[in-house]
Amino acid sequence: MKVMLVTGCLSRSGGGVATVVQCLSRSLIAKKAKVNVVGLQDSGWHHDAKQWDGIRTIPLRVVGPSTIGYAPGARGCLERAGADIAHTHGIWKYPSSVVARWGASTGRPYIVSPHGMLDAWALKNSAWKKRIAAQLYENAHLRGAWCFHALCEAEARAIRELGFHQPICVIPNGIAQPLIEMPRPAPWQAFVPREHRVMLFLGRLHRKKNLSALIEAWASDAADRNWDLAIAGWDEGGHEQTLRKLVKRHGLEERVHFLGPLFGSEKDAAFRAADAFVLPSLSEGLPIAVLEAWSYGLPVLKTDACNLAQGFRENAAFRLSPERDRMTCEIRDFMRMGREAQRQMGHNGQRLTERDFCWSSVAEQLLQVYRWLLDGGTPPACVRC
């Protein structure tokens, strides 16, 4: 089977979506599928190109604003790939238009993974830009999909509520378990006292991550002074400056630390050295960072918007409210938990990732969906028709 994965970003600039496409590609190849990955080339490509070794990857040159992602070579690239099926990861950029036209001209199926980009909060963010994109090409792309891929039941419901009636397969992202530990100092070793504990955030510095509310909660007297907050990630739209001003206003420079983006061994060291992980998001698809934190045995504090309810059911996560005042009380309650209870929460998350979030299983389920779309027959168990 020839599979073409299409995405709006191939580098770290795309956050978790680029990581998902890379891991999925390797797992599909391991199952003997022939995979081409087509994506937009951005400023981060030269840093991350080596990460795609072993995967046939075609970076497309972008002309004009990166928010649109117009790539004149995209259409010919898709046509030459000769794929049996295409799978779009992420929406709202020019590749959506090209996949829709590819499907219409070839009569071959394509599947769309919105990765949380059709959730209510996500649709309201930069709504006017998305209305224009919808009219120009995204509506046609979504209407022409033979199937949607939702990461969780909540995302499947959001797709249905928008009026799309195509089948939806519900398959979570996977996670690769950490390799053997390689000793390396924590990124915060030089400025966090050794006796202090560290709660880690890792991801884009974007409004939807709700870090302003987290910093406000950290400023309250309820927060344990022996905990520091480490914020690791790359700035998006100047939001980091807003967060830094908030930290300064509350006099938190000694307790809240901005680490910049962490990758590879630096990210590994951060997860190994942290005492807990936090994601106070207002909107997510299915966050890879939470799965990564669990794979390292960390207790996770997160909101319902992270769409990993099984973490609460299996005592692998501590529920946070998105509102500042309630979040303040909840963080205080977590900090007052015994260390053994926190460690057990992390162990529960580790077992959860090993059982339910294996990339090999994700790839196998998607291959079943691809075969069903190509050959017909009985829908796989993961499909909601």
BELKA-V486882 format. One record per residue. N is the residue number from 1. OMEGA is omega in radians with two decimals (none if undefined). D_LAST is the distance of its C-alpha to the last C-alpha in Angstrom with 2 decimals. Layout:
N:OMEGA:D_LAST  N:OMEGA:D_LAST
//
This chain:
1:3.09:23.62  2:-3.09:24.63  3:3.08:22.55  4:3.07:23.55  5:-3.07:22.96  6:-3.10:23.99  7:-3.12:25.16  8:-3.11:27.51  9:-3.13:29.91  10:-3.02:31.23  11:3.10:33.69  12:3.12:34.25  13:3.13:34.13  14:3.12:30.33  15:-3.04:30.31  16:-3.07:27.58  17:3.13:25.34  18:3.11:28.06  19:3.13:28.48  20:-3.11:24.80  21:3.13:24.85  22:-3.12:28.12  23:3.12:27.10  24:3.14:23.82  25:-3.12:25.90  26:-3.13:28.42  27:3.09:25.95  28:3.12:24.25  29:3.12:27.79  30:3.11:28.78  31:2.99:26.14  32:3.01:27.75  33:3.04:25.39  34:-2.97:27.39  35:2.90:26.63  36:3.05:27.95  37:3.13:27.70  38:-3.12:28.52  39:-3.12:29.40  40:3.09:31.93  41:-3.13:35.37  42:-3.05:36.71  43:-3.12:39.80  44:-3.03:38.51  45:-3.08:37.87  46:3.07:41.43  47:-2.91:41.12  48:-3.05:37.90  49:-3.10:38.10  50:3.13:39.38  51:-3.11:36.34  52:3.12:34.41  53:-3.13:36.90  54:3.12:35.35  55:3.11:32.29  56:-3.02:32.59  57:-3.11:32.35  58:3.09:33.15  59:-3.08:34.31  60:3.11:34.45  61:-3.11:37.43  62:3.09:36.66  63:3.13:38.81  64:-3.04:39.28  65:-3.14:37.67  66:-3.14:35.57  67:3.10:33.22  68:3.11:32.10  69:3.13:32.38  70:-3.12:33.46  71:-3.05:34.00  72:-3.13:35.58  73:-3.00:35.07  74:-3.03:31.30  75:3.13:30.39  76:-3.14:32.85  77:3.13:31.80  78:-3.13:28.15  79:-3.11:29.38  80:-3.08:31.85  81:3.11:29.42  82:-3.07:28.02  83:3.01:24.66  84:-3.08:21.92  85:3.09:19.24  86:-3.12:19.70  87:-3.14:18.37  88:3.08:19.58  89:-3.06:20.67  90:-3.07:21.68  91:3.07:22.01  92:3.07:24.80  93:-3.03:27.12  94:3.11:28.20  95:3.07:26.14  96:-3.14:23.04  97:-3.08:24.94  98:3.11:25.94  99:3.13:22.51  100:3.14:21.25  101:3.08:24.34  102:3.13:24.00  103:-3.12:20.55  104:-3.06:21.95  105:-3.09:25.13  106:-3.05:23.93  107:-3.14:20.73  108:-3.06:19.31  109:2.93:15.99  110:-3.10:16.01  111:-3.09:13.95  112:3.00:15.07  113:-3.12:16.09  114:-3.12:17.64  115:3.08:19.48  116:-3.05:19.84  117:3.03:21.12  118:3.06:18.79  119:-3.05:19.96  120:-3.12:22.22  121:-3.11:25.42  122:3.14:24.75  123:3.14:24.18  124:-3.13:27.48  125:-3.06:29.38  126:-3.01:31.14  127:-3.07:29.15  128:3.10:31.42  129:-3.12:30.95  130:3.07:27.17  131:3.11:27.46  132:3.13:29.61  133:3.13:27.34  134:-3.12:24.33  135:-3.07:26.42  136:-3.05:27.86  137:-2.97:24.91  138:3.10:22.12  139:-3.14:20.29  140:3.12:20.32  141:-3.09:19.14  142:3.14:16.07  143:-3.09:15.26  144:-3.12:15.77  145:3.07:13.48  146:-3.10:11.11  147:2.97:9.21  148:3.02:10.37  149:3.08:11.98  150:-3.13:12.75  151:-3.12:15.75  152:-3.12:15.14  153:3.14:13.26  154:3.11:15.65  155:3.08:14.77  156:3.11:11.02  157:3.13:12.38  158:3.11:14.86  159:3.12:12.54  160:-3.10:10.76  161:3.07:14.37  162:3.04:15.49  163:3.11:13.52  164:-3.01:11.07  165:3.12:7.97  166:3.03:6.86  167:3.09:4.32  168:3.00:6.46  169:-3.13:8.51  170:-3.09:11.00  171:-3.14:14.34  172:2.95:17.73  173:3.07:20.70  174:3.10:23.43  175:3.05:27.15  176:3.14:30.20  177:-3.13:32.75  178:3.08:36.18  179:3.12:38.86  180:-3.05:42.26  181:3.04:44.01  182:-3.07:46.40  183:3.12:48.96  184:-3.12:48.82  185:3.09:50.00  186:-3.14:47.60  187:-3.10:47.26  188:-3.01:48.90  189:-3.04:51.73  190:-3.03:54.43  191:3.05:53.82  192:3.12:52.23  193:-3.05:54.76  194:-3.11:54.22  195:3.13:54.10  196:3.04:51.28  197:-3.01:47.63  198:2.98:44.96  199:-3.01:41.52  200:2.85:39.60  201:3.09:37.16  202:3.14:35.83  203:3.09:33.74  204:3.02:34.10  205:-3.01:36.66  206:-3.10:34.51  207:-3.05:34.47  208:3.12:30.97  209:3.00:32.29  210:-3.11:34.50  211:3.09:37.54  212:3.12:39.92  213:3.13:39.04  214:3.13:39.45  215:3.09:42.87  216:3.11:43.93  217:3.13:43.05  218:-3.10:45.08  219:-3.07:48.01  220:3.11:48.29  221:-3.10:50.92  222:-3.09:48.27  223:-3.13:47.19  224:-3.08:49.11  225:3.11:51.62  226:3.05:51.28  227:3.00:47.73  228:3.10:47.23  229:3.10:44.09  230:-3.11:43.36  231:-3.12:41.14  232:3.12:40.10  233:-3.09:38.23  234:-3.09:38.67  235:3.02:39.44  236:3.08:37.12  237:3.11:38.65  238:-3.08:41.83  239:3.14:40.25  240:3.14:42.34  241:3.08:45.48  242:-3.13:44.22  243:3.14:43.54  244:3.10:46.93  245:3.12:48.70  246:3.10:47.06  247:-3.13:48.20  248:-3.13:51.71  249:-3.13:51.90  250:3.12:51.27  251:-3.05:53.62  252:-3.04:51.00  253:-3.13:52.08  254:-3.04:53.22  255:3.12:50.00  256:-2.98:47.15  257:3.08:47.07  258:-3.03:45.27  259:-3.00:44.88  260:3.14:43.24  261:3.10:40.41  262:3.12:40.44  263:3.04:39.14  264:-3.05:39.85  265:3.11:42.70  266:3.10:43.30  267:3.11:39.79  268:3.14:40.14  269:3.13:43.48  270:3.12:42.10  271:-3.10:39.38  272:-3.07:41.99  273:-3.09:44.57  274:3.09:42.46  275:3.11:42.46  276:3.12:39.16  277:-3.11:36.37  278:3.05:35.21  279:-3.06:32.33  280:-2.92:32.66  281:3.00:29.92  282:-3.10:28.62  283:3.08:25.43  284:2.90:23.82  285:2.96:20.69  286:-2.92:21.59  287:3.10:25.35  288:-3.08:26.80  289:3.10:30.18  290:3.11:29.25  291:3.10:28.06  292:-3.14:31.32  293:3.10:33.39  294:-3.11:31.97  295:3.07:32.63  296:3.10:36.25  297:3.14:36.44  298:2.93:36.74  299:-3.05:35.95  300:2.98:33.58  301:-3.07:33.91  302:3.10:30.83  303:3.06:29.09  304:-3.11:25.76  305:3.12:24.66  306:2.99:24.68  307:3.05:21.34  308:-3.05:22.70  309:-3.14:23.00  310:3.08:23.62  311:3.08:26.90  312:-3.10:28.11  313:-3.05:27.01  314:3.09:28.92  315:3.05:31.90  316:-3.08:31.46  317:3.11:31.49  318:-3.03:33.54  319:3.02:31.85  320:2.98:33.29  321:3.13:33.11  322:-3.11:32.97  323:-3.04:36.08  324:-3.03:39.39  325:3.12:41.32  326:3.10:38.79  327:3.12:38.12  328:3.14:41.88  329:-3.10:42.10  330:3.09:39.14  331:3.08:40.64  332:-3.14:43.93  333:3.10:42.39  334:-3.11:40.84  335:-3.14:44.19  336:3.06:45.95  337:3.04:43.88  338:-3.12:45.82  339:-3.14:45.40  340:3.10:44.44  341:3.10:41.53  342:3.11:40.39  343:3.13:40.74  344:3.08:38.73  345:3.10:35.89  346:3.10:35.98  347:3.11:36.10  348:3.11:33.01  349:3.12:31.14  350:3.12:32.47  351:-3.14:31.21  352:3.14:27.75  353:-3.14:27.48  354:-3.07:28.85  355:-2.91:26.32  356:-3.00:22.98  357:3.13:23.45  358:-3.11:24.69  359:3.13:24.12  360:3.12:24.22  361:3.11:21.21  362:-3.13:19.28  363:3.14:20.29  364:3.12:19.42  365:3.12:15.79  366:3.07:15.53  367:3.07:17.38  368:3.11:14.93  369:3.11:12.14  370:-3.12:14.85  371:3.14:15.84  372:3.13:12.49  373:-3.13:12.32  374:-2.97:15.97  375:-3.09:16.27  376:-3.11:13.15  377:-3.11:12.94  378:3.14:10.92  379:3.04:8.26  380:-3.07:10.27  381:-3.09:10.42  382:-3.04:9.83  383:3.01:6.21  384:-3.09:3.81  385:none:0.00
//
